[in-house]
Amino acid sequence: MTVRATSRGAQRTSLEGTRAEVLICGASFAGLAAARELAGSGASVLVIDRYEIGERQTSACACPTPWLEALGLADSIKQELPYMSFSTPHGSARYRLPWSWSSFDYRKLCELLWDQCGDARFETAKVESVGNRRADGLVEVMTDRGVILAPLVVDALGWRRVLSSPHYQPPEAPLSRGLEVHPEHDGSGDALDIWIERSIVRRGYGWRVPAADEARIGVGSYDPNEHVKQSTVELAERLDRDAVGYQGNWFPHRLREATEGGIFFAGDSAGHCFPLSGEGIRTAFYFGIACGRELRAVIDGRSDRAAALAAYERFNSAHKRPFAIALALQRLIPALPPRLLTALLSLIGRQAIVDRAFGWYLDQASPQFATPDALHSTAGAVGDARVFAGASR
């Protein structure tokens, strides 16, 4: 069970009336990526989260290695995985990828990312809702430590989209659900393993991610009504591992608007979790960076809030097509006859096809976007996003 490191009692002083130029709600992948873009800007940046930075991991299996390297987070890597395997009841296929996955230490990754956020300030506070939008341009954010005010506000709090109305409510919302366990492991294995079997989960997949001293074994269902605990336990037993160290969460599978009511949304709160794979870490980095660059443009006087919101929404909308393709595949693949799916996996296993398919997949949120020579504002990056998205076509 996670041990909370957040302050309690008298240590939780009031934040009532606290002001910042930028308020970032959520201190995980998207929120920290956005804050990172504001380092050295001279702005007062306040990051708040219910938990300490790196304290509460809900799901962080693995991320493409090029993203961790581009962000200077390679020291958080636990194990690099250059292969993927896909298994069905009728066979399996193993692919060598044109890039690798890496499992990582969540706390260390968050701490490394926070180290890059310059003079940003962090406070633990539970965000409850958005309040009034005042005539002076300040937005009121209600927390359990009082009302915080800022003209630029980011919701990177996850799938609940707390600063929106109405909130997402499972199982009615377009959400998937996942659960994984973390038994001890001997560090062997060089592949991220996927099981597509209806006996495990009717619409979804199971996985195993080697992470040095532990294995991350779990099941994800595209159907939010389908419980996955028993399936997760059974998969762990099949792999001769104990079902210990549970963690899980809902995750979105549909792109949402990235702005609403003068607020920026990034990560799961904007549906920035890629359908089919359920991968949301690198997309949280990607859209968090894009959001941060728009905020930086406002701070630097190159833009204003209205223009930044519009540019960020355009950037978000430029990605609708690949997200729609992945969602269509998410609906199609579970409906395919298992023998046909096995044959298709074998066909795709030709190296030229693997390179092209997985190159396209990575390019939908390319690690190039994180490099210093990338655009400093998404105002010009809508076209840039299309270049990245089409780089392997």
C-alpha positions in Angstrom: 0.0 0.0 0.0 1.3 3.5 -0.9 2.4 5.5 2.1 1.5 9.1 1.9 4.3 11.6 2.4 2.0 14.7 2.2 1.9 17.1 5.1 -0.9 16.7 7.7 -2.4 18.7 10.5 -0.7 22.0 11.5 1.8 21.6 8.6 -1.0 22.0 6.1 -1.2 25.8 6.3 -3.8 27.7 4.4 -3.2 28.6 0.7 -6.3 30.9 0.7 -5.6 33.9 -1.6 -2.3 32.5 -3.0 -1.6 33.9 -6.4 0.7 32.7 -9.2 1.2 33.6 -12.8 0.8 30.0 -13.8 -1.1 27.3 -11.7 -0.5 23.7 -12.8 -2.9 21.2 -11.1 -1.3 17.8 -11.3 2.3 16.8 -10.7 2.7 13.7 -12.9 3.8 13.4 -16.5 1.8 16.1 -18.2 1.9 18.7 -15.4 5.6 18.3 -14.8 6.3 18.5 -18.6 4.4 21.7 -18.8 6.2 23.2 -15.8 9.5 22.2 -17.3 8.9 24.5 -20.3 8.5 27.4 -18.0 12.0 27.0 -16.3 14.0 30.2 -16.5 10.9 32.3 -17.6 10.9 34.4 -14.4 7.2 33.6 -13.9 5.8 32.5 -10.6 4.7 29.0 -11.3 2.8 26.9 -8.7 2.4 23.2 -9.1 -0.1 21.5 -6.8 -1.1 17.9 -6.3 -2.9 15.8 -3.7 0.3 13.8 -3.2 4.0 14.5 -3.1 5.9 14.5 -6.4 6.4 10.8 -7.4 4.4 9.5 -4.4 1.4 7.9 -6.0 1.9 5.7 -9.1 -1.3 4.5 -10.7 0.1 2.9 -13.8 3.5 3.4 -15.4 4.5 0.3 -17.2 6.9 1.6 -19.8 7.7 4.4 -22.2 9.5 4.6 -25.5 13.2 4.9 -24.7 13.8 7.8 -27.1 11.3 9.9 -25.1 13.1 9.3 -21.8 16.4 10.1 -23.4 15.1 13.3 -25.1 13.8 14.5 -21.7 17.0 13.7 -19.8 15.3 11.0 -17.8 17.4 8.0 -18.8 18.6 7.6 -15.2 15.1 6.4 -14.2 15.2 3.4 -16.6 15.0 0.0 -14.9 15.1 -2.2 -18.0 15.2 -1.6 -21.8 13.0 -3.8 -24.0 13.8 -3.9 -27.7 11.2 -6.5 -28.5 7.4 -6.9 -28.3 5.6 -10.3 -28.4 1.9 -10.8 -29.2 0.1 -14.0 -28.2 -3.3 -15.4 -29.1 -4.9 -18.8 -28.4 -3.5 -20.0 -31.7 0.1 -18.7 -31.7 2.4 -15.9 -31.1 4.6 -13.4 -32.9 7.7 -11.6 -31.7 8.9 -8.3 -33.2 12.1 -6.4 -33.0 11.1 -2.8 -32.9 12.7 0.2 -34.7 13.0 1.7 -31.2 12.8 0.2 -27.7 10.5 0.5 -24.7 12.0 1.0 -21.2 10.4 0.3 -17.9 11.3 3.0 -15.3 11.2 4.0 -11.7 8.2 6.3 -11.4 9.3 8.3 -8.3 12.8 8.8 -9.8 11.4 9.9 -13.1 9.1 12.5 -11.5 12.0 13.8 -9.3 14.3 14.1 -12.3 11.6 15.9 -14.3 10.9 18.2 -11.3 14.6 19.1 -11.1 14.2 20.6 -14.6 11.4 22.9 -13.5 13.6 25.7 -12.3 12.1 28.0 -9.7 8.6 26.5 -9.8 7.0 26.0 -6.3 5.2 22.8 -5.2 2.4 22.4 -2.7 0.3 19.5 -1.7 -3.4 20.3 -2.0 -6.5 18.5 -3.3 -8.1 20.3 -6.2 -11.9 20.3 -5.8 -13.3 22.5 -8.5 -13.0 25.7 -10.5 -14.6 28.8 -9.1 -15.2 32.2 -10.6 -13.4 33.7 -13.5 -12.9 37.2 -12.3 -13.0 40.5 -14.2 -9.2 41.0 -13.6 -8.5 37.8 -15.5 -7.8 35.6 -12.5 -9.3 32.1 -12.3 -10.3 30.8 -8.9 -9.3 27.2 -8.2 -10.9 25.7 -5.1 -8.7 23.3 -3.0 -8.8 21.8 0.4 -6.3 24.4 1.5 -8.2 27.4 0.2 -8.8 29.3 -3.1 -5.7 29.8 -5.3 -5.8 32.4 -8.1 -3.9 32.6 -11.4 -4.6 33.9 -14.9 -3.1 30.8 -16.5 -4.4 27.5 -15.2 -3.6 23.9 -16.3 -5.7 20.8 -15.4 -3.3 17.8 -15.6 -5.2 15.9 -12.9 -6.2 12.9 -14.9 -9.3 11.4 -16.4 -11.7 13.0 -14.0 -11.1 16.4 -15.7 -11.7 18.1 -12.4 -11.8 21.7 -13.6 -14.4 20.9 -16.2 -18.2 20.4 -15.9 -19.6 17.8 -16.1 -16.9 15.5 -14.9 -16.3 12.1 -16.5 -18.1 9.3 -14.6 -17.4 5.6 -15.2 -18.7 3.4 -16.6 -20.7 5.8 -18.8 -17.7 7.8 -19.9 -15.4 6.6 -22.7 -12.9 5.1 -20.4 -10.9 1.8 -20.2 -9.9 0.2 -17.0 -6.6 -1.4 -16.1 -5.0 -3.3 -13.2 -1.6 -4.7 -12.7 0.5 -6.5 -10.1 4.2 -6.3 -9.3 5.7 -9.6 -8.3 9.4 -10.1 -7.9 11.4 -10.8 -11.0 14.9 -12.0 -11.9 15.5 -9.3 -14.5 15.3 -11.7 -17.4 13.4 -11.0 -20.6 13.9 -8.4 -23.4 10.3 -8.0 -24.6 7.1 -6.2 -23.6 4.6 -9.1 -23.9 1.0 -8.8 -24.9 -1.8 -11.4 -24.7 -4.9 -10.9 -26.9 -7.1 -13.7 -25.6 -10.9 -13.5 -24.9 -10.4 -16.0 -22.1 -8.3 -13.3 -20.3 -10.4 -10.3 -21.3 -13.2 -10.0 -23.8 -12.2 -6.6 -25.3 -8.7 -5.7 -24.3 -5.3 -7.3 -23.6 -3.0 -8.6 -20.9 0.6 -7.6 -20.5 3.9 -8.3 -18.9 6.7 -5.7 -18.6 10.0 -6.8 -17.1 11.4 -4.1 -14.8 14.6 -5.5 -13.4 13.6 -6.7 -9.9 9.9 -6.8 -10.6 7.5 -7.9 -13.4 4.6 -5.6 -14.2 1.7 -8.0 -15.1 -1.8 -6.6 -15.8 -5.0 -6.6 -17.8 -6.7 -3.7 -19.5 -10.3 -3.7 -20.7 -11.8 -1.3 -23.3 -15.2 -2.0 -21.7 -15.4 0.0 -18.4 -18.1 -2.4 -17.2 -15.8 -5.4 -17.3 -13.8 -6.0 -14.0 -10.3 -7.2 -14.5 -9.0 -8.2 -11.0 -9.7 -11.9 -11.5 -8.2 -11.9 -15.0 -5.0 -10.1 -13.6 -4.7 -12.8 -10.9 -5.1 -15.6 -13.4 -2.5 -14.1 -15.8 0.0 -13.8 -13.0 -0.7 -17.4 -12.0 -0.2 -18.5 -15.6 3.2 -16.8 -15.5 4.0 -18.5 -12.1 4.1 -15.2 -10.3 2.3 -14.0 -7.2 -0.4 -11.4 -7.5 1.0 -8.8 -5.2 1.5 -5.0 -5.3 -1.8 -4.0 -7.0 -2.2 -0.7 -8.8 -4.7 0.4 -11.3 -6.8 3.2 -12.7 -9.2 4.2 -15.4 -7.7 5.7 -18.6 -9.4 7.5 -21.5 -9.7 6.2 -25.0 -11.1 9.2 -26.7 -9.5 12.6 -27.5 -11.3 15.5 -25.8 -11.1 19.3 -26.1 -7.8 20.6 -24.8 -9.3 23.9 -23.6 -12.5 24.8 -21.8 -13.6 27.9 -19.9 -10.2 29.6 -20.2 -8.4 26.5 -18.8 -5.7 24.3 -20.5 -6.1 20.5 -20.2 -3.2 18.1 -20.7 -2.7 14.4 -20.3 -5.6 12.1 -19.4 -7.8 15.1 -18.6 -7.8 15.9 -22.3 -8.0 12.3 -23.4 -4.3 12.3 -24.4 -4.1 8.5 -24.0 -3.6 6.7 -27.2 -6.5 4.3 -28.0 -5.8 0.6 -28.7 -2.5 0.5 -26.8 -3.7 2.6 -23.8 -0.4 4.3 -23.8 -0.6 7.7 -22.1 2.9 8.5 -20.8 4.7 9.8 -23.8 1.5 11.6 -25.0 1.2 13.3 -21.6 4.8 14.4 -22.1 4.1 15.5 -25.7 0.9 17.5 -25.0 2.3 18.8 -21.7 5.3 20.3 -23.5 2.9 21.8 -26.2 0.8 23.3 -23.4 3.9 24.6 -21.6 5.2 26.3 -24.7 2.0 28.2 -25.1 2.1 29.3 -21.5 5.7 30.4 -22.1 4.7 32.5 -25.1 2.2 34.3 -22.9 4.8 34.9 -20.1 7.3 36.1 -22.6 4.8 38.6 -24.1 4.7 36.9 -27.5 1.0 35.9 -27.0 -1.9 36.4 -24.8 -4.2 33.9 -23.0 -6.9 33.9 -25.7 -4.4 33.3 -28.5 -2.5 30.7 -26.5 -5.8 28.8 -25.8 -6.7 28.9 -29.5 -3.3 27.7 -30.6 -3.2 24.9 -28.1 -6.6 23.7 -29.2 -5.6 23.8 -32.8 -2.5 21.7 -31.9 -4.8 19.2 -30.1 -7.2 19.1 -33.1 -4.4 18.4 -35.5 -4.1 14.9 -33.9 -7.7 13.8 -34.3 -7.0 11.6 -37.3 -4.4 9.3 -35.7 -6.4 9.0 -32.5 -9.5 8.1 -34.6 -7.5 5.5 -36.5 -6.3 3.9 -33.2 -9.8 4.0 -31.8 -11.2 2.3 -34.9 -8.5 -0.5 -34.5 -9.5 -0.7 -30.8 -13.0 -1.6 -31.8 -12.0 -3.8 -34.7 -9.3 -6.1 -33.3 -11.3 -7.6 -30.4 -14.0 -8.5 -33.0 -11.6 -10.4 -35.3 -11.8 -14.2 -35.3 -8.7 -15.3 -33.3 -7.3 -17.4 -36.1 -7.5 -14.4 -38.5 -5.8 -12.2 -35.9 -3.0 -14.7 -35.4 -2.4 -14.8 -39.2 -2.4 -11.0 -39.3 0.1 -10.8 -36.5 2.4 -13.2 -38.3 2.1 -11.1 -41.6 2.9 -7.9 -39.8 5.9 -9.5 -38.3 8.0 -9.0 -41.5 10.7 -6.5 -40.4 9.9 -3.9 -43.1 6.3 -3.8 -42.0 7.2 -3.7 -38.3 9.5 -0.8 -38.9 6.9 1.1 -40.8 4.0 0.4 -38.5 5.9 1.1 -35.2 7.6 4.1 -36.8 4.2 5.6 -37.6 3.0 4.8 -34.1 6.0 6.6 -32.4 5.7 9.6 -34.8 2.2 10.4 -33.6 3.9 11.9 -30.5 7.5 12.1 -31.7 10.4 12.5 -29.2 11.8 15.1 -31.6 9.2 17.4 -30.2 11.0 17.5 -26.8 14.4 18.5 -28.3 15.8 22.0 -27.8 15.6 22.8 -31.5 11.8 22.1 -31.6 9.4 25.0 -31.9 9.0 27.1 -28.8 5.4 27.7 -29.3 2.6 25.6 -30.7 1.3 28.7 -32.5 3.5 27.6 -35.3 3.5 23.9 -34.3 0.2 22.8 -35.8 2.1 22.4 -39.0 5.0 21.0 -37.1 2.7 18.4 -35.5 1.6 17.3 -39.0 5.2 17.0 -40.1 5.9 14.7 -37.1 2.7 12.7 -37.7 3.6 12.1 -41.3 7.3 11.5 -40.8 7.1 7.8 -41.5 4.5 7.9 -44.2 
